[in-house]
Amino acid sequence: MTTVNENSDATEARPGPTATLDVRPMSGHIGAEIFGVDLSEPLAPAVTAEIRAALLAWKVIFFRDQRLTPDQHIAFGRLFGEVGPGHPTLPTLEGHPEILALDTRAYAGLDSSGDRRGDGGIRIKSLWHTDVTFLRTPPMGSILRGVLVPPYGGDTNFLNLVTAYETLSAPLRDLVDGLHAVHVNQLHLDRGDSSKLSALFASSPLEAVHPVVRVHPETGERALFVNPTFTTRIVELTNTESAHVLNLLYQHMTNLEFTCRFRWQPGDLAFWDNRATAHLVPTDHGTAGFDRVMHRITITGDVPVGVDGVESTVRDASALT
């Protein structure tokens, strides 16, 4: 079990006390920092269980100043499940196929203009997303490590998709409970030569159909499972209806009340439940002229299941599962 810092007001629905971890909530609905653990050392099963409990309770958890090596990063992830490939289509860190290096310096080589302007010439459009939902089995969770962190800018925002679902009106919940949506591997860029990076991202066409509301396999909670980056349309609706319903859900779920914001420092880790959250890619560090390097691993997930008991499906035969 996890403990909530006694100065927090958000204690009523959270796990009870423990003598091991110091868990400090960051907002009323999502996010907690965890102190009192060194992730570079082997963890006792009881500590691993407490970390998992904190993840389920707060959806995203943060560890400060861990300074892990790539191998230690992967080893920590394996405590919670199988660590999968770094990404289905993008290149991974040399010698560590489990790690996706999110490196602004690498994007410069994909922009034929050669325009650095502090952000590699290419700037990915900042849209909320849940990782790799274009696969039939999106990751259970992602663990992101700060390698090169700018002195300011580059914060990551997270939102609680369970709270977003629970705060919909009852008629809307009834509607979306029975809907299913198409997710594809598409990349949105604000500027730069999109042809190379977009083509690389979509080099293998991947398409999955997921429930708009998925039932969390560990907690039984219901969570919205659509996002502006990868979701294209709702199967049961016309294109016009689909666009309106998705825009309504996006506007609702990005209410700041459902979010937290994390300011990175070198060596920090963020571990989020990919089944119940979305997050926002920062871009302001590029505007300020700073590079940013993050290493991400993903933990293999299961097939999402909707309120109706229907599992996700793959629409393109070449999609990875």
Secondary structure in CASP SS format (residue, H / E / C, confidence):
PFRMAT SS
TARGET T0000
AUTHOR 0000-0000-0000
METHOD secondary structure of the structure
MODEL  1
M C 1.00
T C 1.00
T C 1.00
V E 1.00
N C 1.00
E C 1.00
N C 1.00
S C 1.00
D C 1.00
A C 1.00
T C 1.00
E C 1.00
A C 1.00
R C 1.00
P C 1.00
G C 1.00
P C 1.00
T C 1.00
A C 1.00
T C 1.00
L C 1.00
D E 1.00
V E 1.00
R E 1.00
P E 1.00
M C 1.00
S C 1.00
G C 1.00
H C 1.00
I C 1.00
G C 1.00
A E 1.00
E E 1.00
I E 1.00
F E 1.00
G C 1.00
V C 1.00
D C 1.00
L C 1.00
S C 1.00
E C 1.00
P C 1.00
L C 1.00
A C 1.00
P H 1.00
A H 1.00
V H 1.00
T H 1.00
A H 1.00
E H 1.00
I H 1.00
R H 1.00
A H 1.00
A H 1.00
L H 1.00
L H 1.00
A H 1.00
W H 1.00
K C 1.00
V E 1.00
I E 1.00
F E 1.00
F E 1.00
R C 1.00
D C 1.00
Q C 1.00
R C 1.00
L C 1.00
T C 1.00
P H 1.00
D H 1.00
Q H 1.00
H H 1.00
I H 1.00
A H 1.00
F H 1.00
G H 1.00
R H 1.00
L C 1.00
F C 1.00
G C 1.00
E C 1.00
V E 1.00
G C 1.00
P C 1.00
G C 1.00
H C 1.00
P C 1.00
T C 1.00
L C 1.00
P C 1.00
T C 1.00
L E 1.00
E C 1.00
G C 1.00
H E 1.00
P C 1.00
E C 1.00
I C 1.00
L E 1.00
A E 1.00
L E 1.00
D E 1.00
T H 1.00
R H 1.00
A H 1.00
Y H 1.00
A H 1.00
G C 1.00
L C 1.00
D C 1.00
S C 1.00
S C 1.00
G C 1.00
D C 1.00
R C 1.00
R C 1.00
G C 1.00
D C 1.00
G C 1.00
G C 1.00
I C 1.00
R E 1.00
I E 1.00
K C 1.00
S C 1.00
L C 1.00
W E 1.00
H E 1.00
T C 1.00
D C 1.00
V C 1.00
T C 1.00
F C 1.00
L C 1.00
R C 1.00
T C 1.00
P C 1.00
P C 1.00
M C 1.00
G E 1.00
S E 1.00
I E 1.00
L E 1.00
R E 1.00
G E 1.00
V E 1.00
L E 1.00
V C 1.00
P C 1.00
P C 1.00
Y C 1.00
G C 1.00
G C 1.00
D C 1.00
T E 1.00
N E 1.00
F E 1.00
L E 1.00
N E 1.00
L H 1.00
V H 1.00
T H 1.00
A H 1.00
Y H 1.00
E H 1.00
T C 1.00
L C 1.00
S C 1.00
A H 1.00
P H 1.00
L H 1.00
R H 1.00
D H 1.00
L H 1.00
V H 1.00
D C 1.00
G C 1.00
L C 1.00
H E 1.00
A E 1.00
V E 1.00
H E 1.00
V E 1.00
N C 1.00
Q C 1.00
L C 1.00
H C 1.00
L E 1.00
D E 1.00
R E 1.00
G C 1.00
D C 1.00
S H 1.00
S H 1.00
K H 1.00
L H 1.00
S H 1.00
A H 1.00
L H 1.00
F H 1.00
A C 1.00
S C 1.00
S C 1.00
P C 1.00
L C 1.00
E E 1.00
A E 1.00
V E 1.00
H E 1.00
P E 1.00
V C 1.00
V E 1.00
R E 1.00
V E 1.00
H C 1.00
P C 1.00
E C 1.00
T C 1.00
G C 1.00
E C 1.00
R E 1.00
A E 1.00
L E 1.00
F C 1.00
V C 1.00
N C 1.00
P C 1.00
T C 1.00
F C 1.00
T E 1.00
T E 1.00
R E 1.00
I E 1.00
V C 1.00
E C 1.00
L C 1.00
T C 1.00
N H 1.00
T H 1.00
E H 1.00
S H 1.00
A H 1.00
H H 1.00
V H 1.00
L H 1.00
N H 1.00
L H 1.00
L H 1.00
Y H 1.00
Q H 1.00
H H 1.00
M H 1.00
T C 1.00
N C 1.00
L H 1.00
E H 1.00
F H 1.00
T E 1.00
C E 1.00
R E 1.00
F E 1.00
R C 1.00
W C 1.00
Q C 1.00
P C 1.00
G C 1.00
D C 1.00
L E 1.00
A E 1.00
F E 1.00
W E 1.00
D E 1.00
N C 1.00
R C 1.00
A C 1.00
T E 1.00
A E 1.00
H E 1.00
L E 1.00
V C 1.00
P C 1.00
T C 1.00
D H 1.00
H H 1.00
G H 1.00
T H 1.00
A C 1.00
G C 1.00
F C 1.00
D C 1.00
R C 1.00
V E 1.00
M E 1.00
H E 1.00
R E 1.00
I E 1.00
T E 1.00
I E 1.00
T C 1.00
G C 1.00
D C 1.00
V C 1.00
P C 1.00
V E 1.00
G E 1.00
V C 1.00
D C 1.00
G C 1.00
V C 1.00
E E 1.00
S C 1.00
T E 1.00
V E 1.00
R C 1.00
D C 1.00
A C 1.00
S C 1.00
A C 1.00
L C 1.00
T C 1.00
END
